Amino acid sequence: RKISLRDIIYNDSVLKTFSDIPGKENGIDIEGIAAKGGWLFIGFRGPVFRENYVPVMKLKFDDPQGTYELLYVNLGGRGIRGITHVSDGFLIVAGPVGDGPASYQLYHWDGRDTSPGKDLTANNIGKLSLLGKIWRPKGSKAEGVVVLQEKEAAYDLIVVYDGAKKEVAQRFHVLKP
Protein backbone atom coordinates (compact mmCIF):
# COMPACT_ATOMS: atom_id res chain seq x y z
CA ARG A 1 0.00 0.00 0.00
CA LYS A 2 0.95 3.60 -0.34
CA ILE A 3 -0.20 6.93 1.02
CA SER A 4 0.14 10.46 -0.27
CA LEU A 5 0.94 13.46 1.88
CA ARG A 6 0.05 15.93 -0.87
CA ASP A 7 -3.49 16.67 0.39
CA ILE A 8 -2.31 17.00 3.98
CA ILE A 9 0.41 19.47 2.96
CA TYR A 10 -1.88 21.51 0.67
CA ASN A 11 -4.59 21.71 3.34
CA ASP A 12 -2.32 22.44 6.29
CA SER A 13 -2.38 26.15 7.21
CA VAL A 14 1.37 26.14 7.99
CA LEU A 15 2.75 23.96 5.19
CA LYS A 16 0.62 25.09 2.24
CA THR A 17 2.47 28.42 2.04
CA PHE A 18 5.70 26.53 1.29
CA SER A 19 4.23 23.89 -1.06
CA ASP A 20 5.02 25.74 -4.30
CA ILE A 21 8.54 26.88 -3.32
CA PRO A 22 11.48 24.73 -4.55
CA GLY A 23 12.83 22.52 -1.78
CA LYS A 24 16.35 23.95 -1.82
CA GLU A 25 14.89 27.45 -1.47
CA ASN A 26 13.15 26.64 1.84
CA GLY A 27 10.13 24.92 0.30
CA ILE A 28 8.69 21.53 1.21
CA ASP A 29 11.42 18.88 1.17
CA ILE A 30 10.95 15.59 3.02
CA GLU A 31 14.20 13.75 3.68
CA GLY A 32 13.71 11.55 6.72
CA ILE A 33 11.24 8.94 7.89
CA ALA A 34 11.23 6.76 10.99
CA ALA A 35 8.64 4.43 12.50
CA LYS A 36 8.11 4.07 16.24
CA GLY A 37 5.23 2.73 18.31
CA GLY A 38 2.87 2.45 15.33
CA TRP A 39 3.53 6.04 14.24
CA LEU A 40 5.45 7.43 11.28
CA PHE A 41 7.65 10.44 11.94
CA ILE A 42 8.39 12.35 8.73
CA GLY A 43 11.30 14.78 8.90
CA PHE A 44 11.43 17.89 6.75
CA ARG A 45 14.66 19.29 5.36
CA GLY A 46 12.64 22.38 4.56
CA PRO A 47 11.00 24.61 5.32
CA VAL A 48 12.87 26.01 8.29
CA PHE A 49 10.64 28.52 10.06
CA ARG A 50 11.30 31.61 12.17
CA GLU A 51 13.51 31.01 15.16
CA ASN A 52 14.97 27.96 13.36
CA TYR A 53 12.13 25.47 13.90
CA VAL A 54 11.68 22.66 11.38
CA PRO A 55 8.55 20.47 11.20
CA VAL A 56 8.22 16.77 11.83
CA MET A 57 4.92 15.26 10.73
CA LYS A 58 3.60 12.49 12.99
CA LEU A 59 0.87 10.22 11.62
CA LYS A 60 -0.54 6.71 11.46
CA PHE A 61 -0.05 4.98 8.11
CA ASP A 62 -3.64 3.62 8.06
CA ASP A 63 -5.23 7.05 8.68
CA PRO A 64 -2.80 9.84 7.73
CA GLN A 65 -5.49 12.52 7.31
CA GLY A 66 -7.16 11.80 10.64
CA THR A 67 -4.05 11.35 12.76
CA TYR A 68 -1.41 13.75 11.49
CA GLU A 69 0.04 16.51 13.59
CA LEU A 70 3.03 18.77 13.16
CA LEU A 71 5.71 18.77 15.81
CA TYR A 72 8.65 21.18 15.77
CA VAL A 73 12.34 20.91 16.61
CA ASN A 74 14.91 23.72 16.65
CA LEU A 75 17.98 22.58 14.74
CA GLY A 76 19.75 25.94 14.65
CA GLY A 77 18.61 26.80 11.13
CA ARG A 78 19.29 23.34 9.73
CA GLY A 79 16.81 20.91 8.22
CA ILE A 80 16.44 17.18 8.82
CA ARG A 81 18.69 15.10 6.56
CA GLY A 82 18.04 11.77 8.27
CA ILE A 83 16.09 10.40 11.24
CA THR A 84 16.05 7.02 12.98
CA HIS A 85 14.42 5.74 16.15
CA VAL A 86 16.19 4.71 19.34
CA SER A 87 14.75 3.34 22.58
CA ASP A 88 13.95 6.74 24.10
CA GLY A 89 13.30 8.84 20.98
CA PHE A 90 15.11 9.59 17.74
CA LEU A 91 18.49 10.52 16.35
CA ILE A 92 18.40 13.32 13.77
CA VAL A 93 21.07 14.21 11.23
CA ALA A 94 20.66 17.95 10.61
CA GLY A 95 22.23 19.99 7.82
CA PRO A 96 21.67 22.94 5.49
CA VAL A 97 18.31 23.33 3.75
CA GLY A 98 20.07 24.09 0.46
CA ASP A 99 23.69 23.62 -0.47
CA GLY A 100 24.90 26.22 2.02
CA PRO A 101 27.95 26.04 4.27
CA ALA A 102 26.22 25.13 7.56
CA SER A 103 27.70 22.27 9.54
CA TYR A 104 26.07 18.87 9.92
CA GLN A 105 25.07 17.90 13.43
CA LEU A 106 23.63 14.94 15.28
CA TYR A 107 20.77 15.45 17.75
CA HIS A 108 18.80 13.27 20.12
CA TRP A 109 15.08 14.13 20.24
CA ASP A 110 12.52 12.62 22.60
CA GLY A 111 9.72 12.73 19.97
CA ARG A 112 7.66 15.53 21.52
CA ASP A 113 7.06 19.05 20.23
CA THR A 114 9.83 21.43 21.34
CA SER A 115 8.24 24.73 20.32
CA PRO A 116 7.01 26.81 23.24
CA GLY A 117 3.46 28.06 23.26
CA LYS A 118 -0.11 26.90 22.89
CA ASP A 119 -0.61 23.86 25.16
CA LEU A 120 3.02 23.23 26.02
CA THR A 121 4.39 23.87 29.49
CA ALA A 122 7.74 23.12 31.10
CA ASN A 123 6.33 19.69 32.07
CA ASN A 124 5.34 18.52 28.58
CA ILE A 125 7.64 20.34 26.15
CA GLY A 126 9.92 18.03 24.20
CA LYS A 127 13.64 17.73 24.72
CA LEU A 128 16.29 18.08 22.03
CA SER A 129 19.98 17.50 22.77
CA LEU A 130 22.92 18.26 20.51
CA LEU A 131 25.18 15.20 20.48
CA GLY A 132 27.87 16.75 18.30
CA LYS A 133 29.08 17.90 14.94
CA ILE A 134 29.25 15.23 12.23
CA TRP A 135 32.59 14.79 10.53
CA ARG A 136 32.24 14.33 6.79
CA PRO A 137 34.54 13.82 3.83
CA LYS A 138 35.37 16.94 1.82
CA GLY A 139 32.60 17.88 -0.63
CA SER A 140 30.09 15.44 0.85
CA LYS A 141 26.77 15.82 2.65
CA ALA A 142 25.64 13.72 5.62
CA GLU A 143 22.33 12.26 4.46
CA GLY A 144 21.35 9.37 6.69
CA VAL A 145 21.96 7.49 9.90
CA VAL A 146 21.45 3.93 11.08
CA VAL A 147 21.94 2.54 14.58
CA LEU A 148 24.10 -0.58 14.64
CA GLN A 149 23.85 -1.06 18.38
CA GLU A 150 22.35 0.84 21.27
CA LYS A 151 24.22 0.36 24.53
CA GLU A 152 23.41 1.63 28.01
CA ALA A 153 25.52 4.79 27.60
CA ALA A 154 26.18 5.08 23.87
CA TYR A 155 25.09 4.45 20.29
CA ASP A 156 27.15 2.78 17.58
CA LEU A 157 26.07 4.40 14.32
CA ILE A 158 26.78 4.56 10.64
CA VAL A 159 26.33 7.91 8.91
CA VAL A 160 26.06 7.80 5.10
CA TYR A 161 27.15 10.57 2.75
CA ASP A 162 26.13 11.89 -0.64
CA GLY A 163 28.90 13.23 -2.86
CA ALA A 164 31.75 11.41 -1.13
CA LYS A 165 34.49 10.12 -3.43
CA LYS A 166 35.83 7.36 -1.17
CA GLU A 167 34.25 7.28 2.29
CA VAL A 168 30.53 6.83 1.55
CA ALA A 169 29.81 5.82 5.13
CA GLN A 170 31.49 6.34 8.48
CA ARG A 171 31.08 4.53 11.78
CA PHE A 172 30.66 6.58 14.98
CA HIS A 173 30.47 5.81 18.69
CA VAL A 174 28.32 8.53 20.30
CA LEU A 175 27.59 8.99 23.99
CA LYS A 176 23.93 9.27 24.97
CA PRO A 177 22.69 12.62 26.31
C-alpha positions as CSV (number, residue, x, y, z in Angstrom):
1,R,0.0,0.0,0.0
2,K,0.9,3.6,-0.3
3,I,-0.2,6.9,1.0
4,S,0.1,10.5,-0.3
5,L,0.9,13.5,1.9
6,R,0.0,15.9,-0.9
7,D,-3.5,16.7,0.4
8,I,-2.3,17.0,4.0
9,I,0.4,19.5,3.0
10,Y,-1.9,21.5,0.7
11,N,-4.6,21.7,3.3
12,D,-2.3,22.4,6.3
13,S,-2.4,26.2,7.2
14,V,1.4,26.1,8.0
15,L,2.8,24.0,5.2
16,K,0.6,25.1,2.2
17,T,2.5,28.4,2.0
18,F,5.7,26.5,1.3
19,S,4.2,23.9,-1.1
20,D,5.0,25.7,-4.3
21,I,8.5,26.9,-3.3
22,P,11.5,24.7,-4.5
23,G,12.8,22.5,-1.8
24,K,16.3,24.0,-1.8
25,E,14.9,27.4,-1.5
26,N,13.1,26.6,1.8
27,G,10.1,24.9,0.3
28,I,8.7,21.5,1.2
29,D,11.4,18.9,1.2
30,I,11.0,15.6,3.0
31,E,14.2,13.7,3.7
32,G,13.7,11.6,6.7
33,I,11.2,8.9,7.9
34,A,11.2,6.8,11.0
35,A,8.6,4.4,12.5
36,K,8.1,4.1,16.2
37,G,5.2,2.7,18.3
38,G,2.9,2.4,15.3
39,W,3.5,6.0,14.2
40,L,5.4,7.4,11.3
41,F,7.6,10.4,11.9
42,I,8.4,12.3,8.7
43,G,11.3,14.8,8.9
44,F,11.4,17.9,6.7
45,R,14.7,19.3,5.4
46,G,12.6,22.4,4.6
47,P,11.0,24.6,5.3
48,V,12.9,26.0,8.3
49,F,10.6,28.5,10.1
50,R,11.3,31.6,12.2
51,E,13.5,31.0,15.2
52,N,15.0,28.0,13.4
53,Y,12.1,25.5,13.9
54,V,11.7,22.7,11.4
55,P,8.6,20.5,11.2
56,V,8.2,16.8,11.8
57,M,4.9,15.3,10.7
58,K,3.6,12.5,13.0
59,L,0.9,10.2,11.6
60,K,-0.5,6.7,11.5
61,F,-0.1,5.0,8.1
62,D,-3.6,3.6,8.1
63,D,-5.2,7.0,8.7
64,P,-2.8,9.8,7.7
65,Q,-5.5,12.5,7.3
66,G,-7.2,11.8,10.6
67,T,-4.0,11.3,12.8
68,Y,-1.4,13.7,11.5
69,E,0.0,16.5,13.6
70,L,3.0,18.8,13.2
71,L,5.7,18.8,15.8
72,Y,8.7,21.2,15.8
73,V,12.3,20.9,16.6
74,N,14.9,23.7,16.7
75,L,18.0,22.6,14.7
76,G,19.8,25.9,14.7
77,G,18.6,26.8,11.1
78,R,19.3,23.3,9.7
79,G,16.8,20.9,8.2
80,I,16.4,17.2,8.8
81,R,18.7,15.1,6.6
82,G,18.0,11.8,8.3
83,I,16.1,10.4,11.2
84,T,16.0,7.0,13.0
85,H,14.4,5.7,16.1
86,V,16.2,4.7,19.3
87,S,14.8,3.3,22.6
88,D,14.0,6.7,24.1
89,G,13.3,8.8,21.0
90,F,15.1,9.6,17.7
91,L,18.5,10.5,16.3
92,I,18.4,13.3,13.8
93,V,21.1,14.2,11.2
94,A,20.7,18.0,10.6
95,G,22.2,20.0,7.8
96,P,21.7,22.9,5.5
97,V,18.3,23.3,3.7
98,G,20.1,24.1,0.5
99,D,23.7,23.6,-0.5
100,G,24.9,26.2,2.0
101,P,27.9,26.0,4.3
102,A,26.2,25.1,7.6
103,S,27.7,22.3,9.5
104,Y,26.1,18.9,9.9
105,Q,25.1,17.9,13.4
106,L,23.6,14.9,15.3
107,Y,20.8,15.4,17.7
108,H,18.8,13.3,20.1
109,W,15.1,14.1,20.2
110,D,12.5,12.6,22.6
111,G,9.7,12.7,20.0
112,R,7.7,15.5,21.5
113,D,7.1,19.1,20.2
114,T,9.8,21.4,21.3
115,S,8.2,24.7,20.3
116,P,7.0,26.8,23.2
117,G,3.5,28.1,23.3
118,K,-0.1,26.9,22.9
119,D,-0.6,23.9,25.2
120,L,3.0,23.2,26.0
121,T,4.4,23.9,29.5
122,A,7.7,23.1,31.1
123,N,6.3,19.7,32.1
124,N,5.3,18.5,28.6
125,I,7.6,20.3,26.1
126,G,9.9,18.0,24.2
127,K,13.6,17.7,24.7
128,L,16.3,18.1,22.0
129,S,20.0,17.5,22.8
130,L,22.9,18.3,20.5
131,L,25.2,15.2,20.5
132,G,27.9,16.8,18.3
133,K,29.1,17.9,14.9
134,I,29.2,15.2,12.2
135,W,32.6,14.8,10.5
136,R,32.2,14.3,6.8
137,P,34.5,13.8,3.8
138,K,35.4,16.9,1.8
139,G,32.6,17.9,-0.6
140,S,30.1,15.4,0.8
141,K,26.8,15.8,2.6
142,A,25.6,13.7,5.6
143,E,22.3,12.3,4.5
144,G,21.4,9.4,6.7
145,V,22.0,7.5,9.9
146,V,21.4,3.9,11.1
147,V,21.9,2.5,14.6
148,L,24.1,-0.6,14.6
149,Q,23.9,-1.1,18.4
150,E,22.4,0.8,21.3
151,K,24.2,0.4,24.5
152,E,23.4,1.6,28.0
153,A,25.5,4.8,27.6
154,A,26.2,5.1,23.9
155,Y,25.1,4.5,20.3
156,D,27.1,2.8,17.6
157,L,26.1,4.4,14.3
158,I,26.8,4.6,10.6
159,V,26.3,7.9,8.9
160,V,26.1,7.8,5.1
161,Y,27.1,10.6,2.7
162,D,26.1,11.9,-0.6
163,G,28.9,13.2,-2.9
164,A,31.8,11.4,-1.1
165,K,34.5,10.1,-3.4
166,K,35.8,7.4,-1.2
167,E,34.3,7.3,2.3
168,V,30.5,6.8,1.5
169,A,29.8,5.8,5.1
170,Q,31.5,6.3,8.5
171,R,31.1,4.5,11.8
172,F,30.7,6.6,15.0
173,H,30.5,5.8,18.7
174,V,28.3,8.5,20.3
175,L,27.6,9.0,24.0
176,K,23.9,9.3,25.0
177,P,22.7,12.6,26.3
